[in-house]
Amino acid sequence: MAPYRNLEEYNIEITNEVKDHFSKIVGDIGEDVTREGLIKTPERAAKAMLFLTQGYKQDAEKILKGAMFAEEYDDMVIIKDIELYSLCEHHMLPFFGKAHVAYIPNGHIVGLSKIPRVIDVFARRLQVQERLTHDILECINKTLKPKGVAVVIEASHMCMMMRGVQKQNSVTTTSGFRGQFEKIETRNEFLKLISADLS
């Protein structure tokens, strides 16, 4: 047996229900659901949808609380260029990009991997970018209780790129700031650092 296996587990009953819905959709658009290339497509699509919306069953606050450590460090902590993938709630098409998160500790720091995990919890739901930004910001602010927290998300939306206005090069930026990041000098320092190439 391998020392480590990354397993995806699915509720069979729910997966079969979602699979049946996808099978009907494939048939309704005019395809032959019995065609060789499509026989397993409804099941694959069902599992993909359940994976991409697993955030509904996850607790972002619990993730943060599980890795909080007492620490006197009280300068800015920035995790930038965090990849994110979500589904637009209006068309159920993907939007994707990167998030930049900063906080100023107030007696506690959090394990660095937990910030991207919190982003995934909220991104893996049907979302709009504005609410996604707010959800991440408020979760960190409420749970970690830092002196300040900042979130910036830059994303491209397939609903704008593939259909509708069909603008392939547009990027949407949203931001939120709490505490010390509401001060213009702290905010500007954060924005300068996430724009800089420090390597």
GUMI-761931 format. One line per 4 residues: for each residue x, y, z of N, C-alpha, C. Coordinates in steps of 0.001 Angstrom, whole numbers. Example, Ala and Ser with C-alpha at 12.3 -4.5 7.8 and 13.67 -1.06 7.14 Angstrom:
BEGIN
13190:-5690:7800:12300:-4500:7800:13200:-3300:7800; 12850:-2250:7080:13670:-1060:7140:12900:30:7870
//
This chain:
BEGIN
843:-1193:0:0:0:0:879:1244:0; 471:2246:-775:1228:3494:-831:1145:4211:517; 2221:4925:915:2205:5616:2207:1199:6767:2253; 779:7252:1085:-183:8361:1056:-1066:8225:-173
-2358:8384:28:-3294:8389:-1099:-4260:9550:-927; -4430:10312:-1989:-5385:11417:-1988:-6674:10912:-2621; -7705:10703:-1796:-8931:10096:-2284:-10060:11113:-2355; -10862:11018:-3415:-12093:11790:-3510:-13244:10848:-3175
-14072:11243:-2239:-15208:10422:-1856:-16500:11163:-2182; -17448:10440:-2754:-18714:11036:-3155:-19872:10260:-2544; -20882:10979:-2110:-22118:10357:-1676:-22798:9760:-2903; -22939:8441:-2942:-23437:7754:-4143:-24852:8199:-4490
-25699:8348:-3480:-27090:8719:-3738:-27189:10111:-4370; -26463:11065:-3798:-26489:12428:-4347:-25844:12457:-5727; -24722:11752:-5886:-24044:11718:-7184:-24970:11167:-8260; -25707:10104:-7950:-26624:9525:-8935:-27761:10472:-9285
-28256:11234:-8302:-29318:12201:-8573:-28816:13296:-9510; -27631:13829:-9214:-27064:14889:-10064:-26734:14333:-11447; -26239:13101:-11501:-25935:12443:-12783:-27190:12358:-13649; -28316:11992:-13063:-29568:11900:-13820:-29968:13253:-14399
-29754:14310:-13642:-30062:15657:-14142:-29166:16013:-15333; -27871:15695:-15211:-26956:15985:-16318:-27309:15141:-17546; -27707:13919:-17336:-28092:13058:-18456:-29264:13669:-19215; -30230:14199:-18467:-31384:14841:-19108:-30960:16094:-19867
-30069:16872:-19284:-29587:18086:-19962:-28904:17730:-21275; -28027:16709:-21238:-27320:16291:-22455:-28324:15872:-23529; -29347:15144:-23127:-30379:14744:-24082:-31195:15923:-24582; -31521:16863:-23679:-32353:18008:-24051:-31677:18951:-25036
-30333:18991:-25030:-29656:19880:-25986:-29470:19218:-27347; -29921:17962:-27464:-29915:17308:-28764:-28860:16250:-28962; -28146:15884:-27894:-27108:14862:-28010:-27670:13481:-27681; -26947:12481:-28108:-27301:11088:-27856:-26547:10619:-26619
-27244:10465:-25502:-26579:10109:-24252:-26021:8688:-24270; -26385:7901:-25269:-25852:6540:-25369:-24622:6472:-26268; -24254:7616:-26871:-23058:7633:-27721:-21830:7323:-26872; -20878:6594:-27442:-19723:6103:-26691:-19024:7199:-25885
-18787:8320:-26528:-18054:9397:-25856:-18835:10071:-24744; -20153:9842:-24679:-20994:10522:-23695:-21555:9601:-22613; -21306:8312:-22737:-21916:7370:-21795:-21586:7722:-20346; -20340:8066:-20059:-19940:8367:-18688:-19909:9866:-18379
-20272:10683:-19366:-20218:12128:-19167:-21125:12613:-18039; -22382:12168:-17937:-23214:12648:-16825:-22616:12358:-15446; -22005:11181:-15286:-21387:10864:-14002:-20168:11744:-13748; -19355:11936:-14795:-18177:12800:-14638:-18594:14230:-14296
-19629:14710:-15001:-20107:16071:-14764:-20667:16210:-13353; -21372:15197:-12887:-21921:15225:-11534:-20802:15308:-10502; -19769:14482:-10671:-18652:14497:-9724:-17892:15826:-9787; -17757:16369:-10993:-17093:17666:-11129:-17885:18750:-10394
-19219:18753:-10571:-20046:19755:-9918:-20000:19624:-8402; -20021:18398:-7900:-19949:18195:-6457:-18588:18618:-5903; -17528:18379:-6677:-16200:18823:-6257:-16127:20345:-6220; -16658:20989:-7265:-16556:22441:-7393:-17472:23190:-6433
-18385:22474:-5784:-19285:23123:-4822:-19139:22523:-3421; -18012:21886:-3144:-17812:21240:-1848:-17715:22231:-703; -17543:23505:-1015:-17432:24525:31:-18655:24651:903; -19812:24231:392:-21028:24293:1199:-20949:23392:2422
-20134:22361:2358:-20024:21387:3441:-18782:21618:4308; -18091:22741:4095:-16853:23000:4822:-16995:24240:5702; -16253:24273:6786:-16335:25350:7773:-15019:26127:7779; -15036:27315:7196:-13820:28117:7077:-13309:28581:8435
-14214:28939:9340:-13785:29371:10674:-13072:28246:11408; -13581:27039:11278:-12965:25884:11936:-11562:25641:11392; -11376:25837:10093:-10053:25666:9484:-9061:26647:10091; -9467:27908:10234:-8573:28911:10824:-8286:28615:12293
-9332:28289:13054:-9157:28048:14488:-8260:26839:14759; -8191:25926:13792:-7369:24734:13968:-5881:24975:13815; -5495:26194:13414:-4063:26471:13216:-3708:27894:13641; -4279:28341:14759:-3940:29648:15319:-2886:29467:16409
-1881:30324:16372:-769:30202:17312:-493:31554:17957; -282:31552:19273:77:32777:19981:1448:33248:19506; 1514:34514:19122:2773:35052:18596:2740:36572:18734; 3899:37159:19107:3953:38606:19321:4190:39407:18044
4448:38733:16941:4674:39429:15670:3467:40299:15342; 3709:41571:15039:2580:42462:14779:2781:43349:13556; 3574:42861:12601:3701:43543:11320:2851:42818:10285; 2777:43393:9109:1905:42877:8071:2350:41493:7579
1387:40592:7432:1608:39282:6826:814:39251:5529; 1495:38956:4423:834:38962:3111:1006:37605:2446; -74:37053:1961:-36:35872:1099:-626:36324:-223; 197:36369:-1261:-305:36915:-2515:-275:35869:-3630
-974:36199:-4714:-1035:35333:-5899:-1588:33942:-5575; -2622:33881:-4762:-3267:32612:-4426:-4270:32283:-5529; -4053:31191:-6234:-4959:30812:-7323:-6345:30514:-6769; -7356:30947:-7516:-8720:30595:-7116:-9556:30272:-8339
-10490:29354:-8145:-11415:28933:-9196:-12795:28837:-8571; -13771:29461:-9209:-15116:29435:-8671:-16115:29343:-9815; -17394:29253:-9458:-18475:29206:-10447:-19384:30401:-10250; -19596:31143:-11322:-20515:32275:-11311:-21929:31765:-11053
-22612:32370:-10100:-23948:31887:-9763:-25003:32266:-10804; -24674:33176:-11717:-25655:33597:-12716:-25723:32647:-13905; -24563:32101:-14324:-24531:31207:-15493:-23899:29857:-15182; -23387:29706:-13963:-22670:28488:-13568:-21493:28212:-14501
-20859:29283:-14935:-19619:29193:-15700:-18471:29599:-14780; -17262:29115:-15054:-16145:29416:-14150:-15714:30875:-14194; -15228:31340:-13047:-14355:32515:-13038:-13126:32127:-12233; -12000:32710:-12613:-10727:32257:-12044:-9749:33413:-12004
-8801:33320:-11117:-7805:34384:-11008:-6942:34175:-9788; -6680:35268:-9078:-5813:35168:-7909:-6295:36128:-6829; -6009:35709:-5605:-6358:36517:-4445:-5087:36930:-3717; -5141:38104:-3129:-4059:38602:-2282:-4677:38917:-921
-4104:38357:121:-4655:38536:1465:-3545:39004:2405; -3884:39955:3252:-2945:40416:4273:-3678:40582:5591; -2948:40375:6671:-3499:40696:7985:-2373:41173:8889; -2736:41929:9897:-1793:42395:10912:-2160:41695:12207
-1314:40776:12681:-1659:39965:13853:-1935:40802:15102; -2780:40241:15939:-3124:40874:17205:-3019:39822:18316; -1806:39258:18448:-1570:38238:19461:-1572:36829:18919; -2110:36636:17699:-2139:35305:17091:-1805:35394:15602
-1077:34395:15136:-877:34205:13708:-1599:32920:13319; -1704:32673:12022:-2373:31468:11545:-1449:30751:10564; -1517:29431:10526:-712:28672:9571:-957:29173:8154; 114:29393:7417:1:30056:6108:-887:29305:5132
-903:27978:5209:-1715:27210:4262:-3212:27371:4513; -3572:27872:5700:-4990:27972:6033:-5676:29105:5271; -4943:30135:4924:-5552:31241:4170:-6009:30762:2792; -5160:30072:2003:-5653:29523:736:-6806:28534:927
-6791:27772:2007:-7891:26827:2251:-9194:27571:2515; -9124:28675:3239:-10321:29488:3477:-10855:30036:2159; -9955:30482:1302:-10369:30976:-15:-11092:29882:-789; -10539:28672:-761:-11172:27551:-1470:-12561:27240:-925
-12724:27312:394:-14037:27020:983:-15103:27924:377; -14807:29213:278:-15806:30150:-234:-15865:30156:-1763; -14733:29858:-2417:-14727:29836:-3882:-15473:28621:-4415; -15469:27527:-3672:-16124:26302:-4139:-17600:26287:-3738
-18246:27353:-4145:-19688:27540:-4008:-20128:28341:-5223; -21413:28412:-5472:-21889:29327:-6504:-21699:30733:-5954; -20997:31579:-6707:-20547:32838:-6147:-20685:33995:-7123; -20580:35187:-6581:-20212:36378:-7329:-18911:36873:-6704
-18079:37517:-7469:-16761:37890:-6967:-16850:38853:-5789; -17840:39729:-5839:-17988:40710:-4762:-18253:40015:-3419; -19161:39043:-3415:-19472:38334:-2175:-18313:37440:-1744; -17637:36837:-2699:-16472:36014:-2384:-15433:36834:-1621
-15168:38032:-2095:-14215:38930:-1428:-14670:39223:-2; -15942:39545:144:-16506:39870:1460:-16465:38670:2400; -16809:37485:1896:-16826:36279:2730:-15442:35984:3306; -14427:36061:2460:-13053:35799:2905:-12631:36826:3948
-12884:38089:3650:-12508:39195:4540:-13150:39038:5914; -14453:38809:5933:-15176:38752:7200:-14817:37510:8013; -14553:36399:7332:-14159:35184:8049:-12839:35390:8780; -11848:35947:8101:-10542:36180:8723:-10661:37210:9835
-11415:38266:9587:-11570:39334:10571:-12273:38828:11833; -13322:38052:11664:-14103:37553:12799:-13354:36486:13591; -12643:35607:12885:-12023:34456:13537:-10669:34792:14145; -9827:35451:13363:-8467:35740:13817:-8409:37005:14676
-9391:37890:14501:-9450:39171:15216:-8123:39942:15109; -7637:40147:13897:-6370:40871:13717:-6568:42380:13887; -5465:43093:13879:-5541:44556:13910:-6062:45108:12588; -5913:44308:11544:-6426:44703:10239:-6357:43545:9274
-7208:43562:8261:-7194:42528:7226:-7558:43174:5895; -6926:42665:4836:-7172:43184:3486:-7276:42018:2513; -8194:42132:1560:-8369:41113:525:-8551:41818:-818; -7779:41389:-1807:-7953:41846:-3184:-8050:40614:-4069
-9046:40594:-4947:-9205:39499:-5903:-9222:40063:-7311; -8428:39445:-8185:-8418:39768:-9616:-8852:38510:-10361; -9907:38608:-11168:-10419:37393:-11806:-10971:37673:-13197; -10905:36628:-14026:-11515:36638:-15358:-12743:35745:-15311
-13808:36189:-15974:-15099:35510:-15898:-15471:34932:-17259; -15647:33621:-17298:-15992:32977:-18558:-17351:33424:-19088; -18249:33877:-18197:-19546:34355:-18674:-19393:35637:-19479; -18299:36378:-19275:-18009:37561:-20091:-17147:37218:-21298
-16378:36119:-21196:-15420:35788:-22237:-16024:34901:-23322; -16869:33946:-22933:-17394:32955:-23883:-18753:33329:-24465; -19518:34145:-23731:-20865:34484:-24154:-21098:35974:-23870; -22300:36436:-24073:-22611:37833:-23749:-21717:38794:-24509
-20988:39637:-23789:-20160:40663:-24436:-18901:40091:-25082; -18502:38881:-24712:-17344:38188:-25301:-16080:39053:-25302; -15714:39521:-24113:-14503:40318:-23928:-13452:39461:-23232; -12518:38931:-24021:-11578:37940:-23511:-10496:38514:-22596
-10238:39803:-22664:-9107:40353:-21921:-9508:41176:-20703; -10770:41160:-20355:-11214:41945:-19201:-10901:41205:-17902; -10515:41968:-16891:-10241:41430:-15562:-11019:42266:-14554; -11673:41587:-13621:-12445:42273:-12584:-11658:42248:-11283
-11540:43407:-10650:-10829:43520:-9382:-11790:43971:-8301; -11786:43231:-7187:-12583:43607:-6023:-11667:43658:-4805; -12056:44452:-3824:-11206:44599:-2640:-12053:44859:-1410; -11463:44556:-256:-12096:44850:1020:-11034:45079:2069
-11310:46006:2986:-10325:46383:3998:-11010:46572:5346; -10366:46109:6402:-10866:46300:7753:-9722:46742:8665; -10062:47421:9737:-9082:47813:10744:-8030:48757:10202; -6763:48440:10488:-5675:49345:10108:-5556:49523:8597
-6100:48597:7817:-6033:48739:6364:-7012:49787:5839; -7864:50297:6711:-8719:51407:6307:-7949:52723:6306; -6759:52711:6927:-5879:53879:6872:-5153:53883:5535; -5110:55004:4884:-4597:55080:3518:-3141:54649:3424
-2315:54970:4441:-894:54614:4360:-689:53102:4457; -1450:52437:5315:-1335:50972:5441:-1864:50290:4192; -2977:50793:3695:-3548:50233:2471:-2588:50387:1305; -1974:51555:1176:-1046:51791:68:181:50888:165
666:50640:1390:1802:49726:1565:1428:48327:1068; 241:47865:1457:-237:46555:1011:-349:46501:-506; -984:47491:-1118:-1170:47497:-2569:166:47561:-3304; 1121:48295:-2744:2451:48374:-3352:3155:47024:-3283
3030:46340:-2153:3715:45055:-1977:3112:43962:-2854; 1811:43957:-3044:1236:42893:-3885:1503:43160:-5370; 1842:44412:-5703:2160:44743:-7096:3641:44556:-7404; 4465:44453:-6369:5915:44398:-6568:6386:42987:-6859
7438:42892:-7663:8118:41619:-7904:9345:41614:-7008; 9270:40890:-5886:10324:40934:-4893:11376:39852:-5083; 11202:39014:-6094:12146:37911:-6294:13399:38373:-7006
//
